[in-house]
């Protein structure tokens, strides 16, 4: 079991993911984790083992881009995890590749089953390994209609829709409660 958010940060850095401390008062979470498709399940397993519960899974749609020679669809899956016993919230996100598939975490967190089905309904993202990726909220006739996908001309870049992480000053670090129970 972790003692602080700082302990969890150090623990997940071993997965080779990018972890950024954020101002909890500004964003509502302490750590932002940028996952790869290969680290989604491993990260979720680590969070589960460290006593985190899953708050939600959702998606968002931005301009498609290419990173390090890999084309991405412009979709992101966002996860938020938290602890009951201490203030520590973690936002994790992963870019969805052009094949529109992300590994499912519902075998680790049962509650992800519903969230992944909802995200599939609204964005068309496939969750590999999901036991029942049938429409949840939309009717079967609307299987190919994904209401939260934006029209191409209305898409904005990821940088436009997200603000940069605020550098924590020593006084800010005290207020973010990274190490407070």
C-alpha positions in Angstrom: 0.0 0.0 0.0 1.3 3.5 -0.8 1.7 6.1 1.9 1.6 9.2 -0.3 0.8 10.3 -3.9 4.6 10.8 -4.2 5.1 7.1 -3.5 2.6 6.2 -6.2 4.3 8.6 -8.6 7.6 6.9 -8.1 6.0 3.5 -8.3 4.5 4.2 -11.8 7.5 5.9 -13.2 9.0 2.4 -13.3 6.4 1.6 -16.0 8.1 4.1 -18.3 5.2 6.5 -18.4 5.2 10.3 -18.2 4.0 11.6 -14.8 3.3 15.2 -14.1 2.4 16.7 -10.7 -0.4 19.2 -11.0 -2.0 21.8 -8.7 -4.9 19.9 -7.1 -6.7 23.2 -6.4 -6.6 24.1 -10.1 -7.3 20.8 -11.7 -8.9 18.5 -9.2 -6.2 15.8 -9.4 -2.6 15.5 -8.1 -0.9 13.5 -10.9 -1.4 13.4 -14.6 -0.1 10.2 -16.3 0.4 9.9 -20.1 0.0 6.2 -20.9 0.8 4.3 -24.1 -1.4 1.5 -25.4 1.1 -1.0 -24.0 1.0 0.4 -20.5 -2.8 0.9 -20.0 -3.5 -2.5 -18.3 -0.2 -2.6 -16.4 -0.9 0.9 -15.0 -4.5 0.0 -14.1 -3.2 -3.2 -12.3 -0.7 -1.1 -10.4 -3.3 1.4 -9.4 -5.6 -1.4 -8.2 -2.9 -3.0 -6.2 -2.1 0.3 -4.6 -5.7 0.8 -3.3 -7.1 3.1 -6.0 -10.7 2.9 -7.1 -11.8 3.9 -10.6 -13.7 7.1 -10.7 -14.5 7.2 -14.5 -13.5 6.3 -18.0 -14.4 8.7 -20.9 -13.1 10.0 -24.1 -12.5 13.3 -26.0 -11.9 14.2 -29.6 -9.2 16.5 -30.9 -7.3 16.9 -34.2 -5.6 13.7 -35.3 -1.8 13.8 -35.1 1.3 11.7 -35.7 3.7 11.0 -32.8 7.1 9.4 -33.4 5.9 8.0 -36.7 2.6 6.5 -35.3 -0.7 8.0 -36.5 -3.3 8.7 -33.9 -7.0 9.1 -34.4 -7.4 12.3 -32.5 -9.3 10.4 -29.8 -8.1 10.1 -26.2 -9.3 7.8 -23.4 -9.2 9.4 -20.0 -9.3 7.6 -16.7 -9.5 9.0 -13.2 -8.5 7.1 -10.1 -8.7 8.1 -6.4 -8.2 6.7 -2.9 -10.7 6.5 -0.1 -8.2 6.6 2.7 -6.2 9.7 1.6 -6.4 12.6 -0.8 -4.7 11.3 -3.9 -6.4 11.7 -7.3 -4.7 10.6 -10.6 -5.8 11.3 -14.1 -4.4 9.0 -16.8 -4.9 9.3 -20.5 -3.9 7.4 -23.6 -4.0 8.4 -27.3 -6.2 6.0 -29.4 -4.3 4.7 -32.5 -5.9 4.7 -36.0 -7.4 1.3 -35.5 -9.6 2.8 -32.7 -8.7 0.2 -30.2 -7.5 0.5 -26.5 -7.0 -2.3 -24.1 -10.0 -2.9 -21.7 -9.4 -2.7 -18.0 -12.7 -4.2 -17.0 -11.0 -7.4 -15.9 -9.1 -5.3 -13.3 -11.9 -2.9 -12.4 -15.4 -4.3 -12.9 -16.9 -0.8 -12.9 -14.9 -0.1 -16.1 -17.3 -2.4 -18.0 -20.1 0.2 -18.0 -17.8 3.2 -18.7 -16.0 1.4 -21.6 -19.4 0.6 -23.2 -20.6 4.2 -22.8 -17.3 5.5 -24.3 -17.7 3.0 -27.2 -21.3 4.2 -27.8 -20.4 7.9 -27.8 -17.0 7.9 -29.5 -16.7 4.5 -31.3 -13.6 3.5 -29.4 -13.1 -0.3 -29.3 -11.9 -1.8 -26.0 -9.9 -5.0 -26.8 -10.7 -7.8 -24.3 -14.0 -6.3 -23.3 -16.5 -9.2 -22.6 -19.6 -7.4 -23.9 -19.0 -4.3 -26.0 -22.7 -4.1 -27.0 -24.5 -0.7 -27.2 -25.3 0.5 -23.7 -27.2 3.8 -24.0 -27.9 3.9 -27.8 -30.2 1.5 -29.6 -28.7 -1.2 -31.8 -29.8 0.6 -34.9 -27.5 3.5 -33.9 -24.5 1.2 -33.6 -22.5 3.3 -36.0 -23.7 6.7 -34.8 -21.3 8.2 -32.2 -22.8 11.5 -31.0 -19.7 12.9 -29.3 -17.5 12.8 -32.4 -17.0 16.3 -33.7 -17.1 17.4 -37.3 -13.6 17.5 -38.8 -13.7 21.3 -39.4 -14.6 21.9 -35.8 -11.7 19.9 -34.3 -9.0 21.7 -32.3 -5.5 20.6 -31.4 -4.8 18.9 -28.0 -2.7 21.9 -27.0 -5.6 24.3 -27.7 -8.1 22.4 -25.5 -5.7 21.7 -22.6 -3.6 24.1 -20.6 0.0 23.4 -19.7 0.8 21.9 -16.3 1.5 24.7 -13.8 5.0 24.4 -12.4 4.6 23.8 -8.7 6.4 26.4 -6.6 7.4 25.5 -3.1 4.3 27.3 -1.7 2.1 25.5 -4.2 3.6 22.2 -3.4 2.5 22.6 0.2 -1.1 23.3 -0.8 -1.5 20.4 -3.2 -1.3 17.9 -0.3 0.8 15.4 -2.3 2.1 13.9 0.9 -0.8 14.6 3.3 -3.0 11.7 4.3 
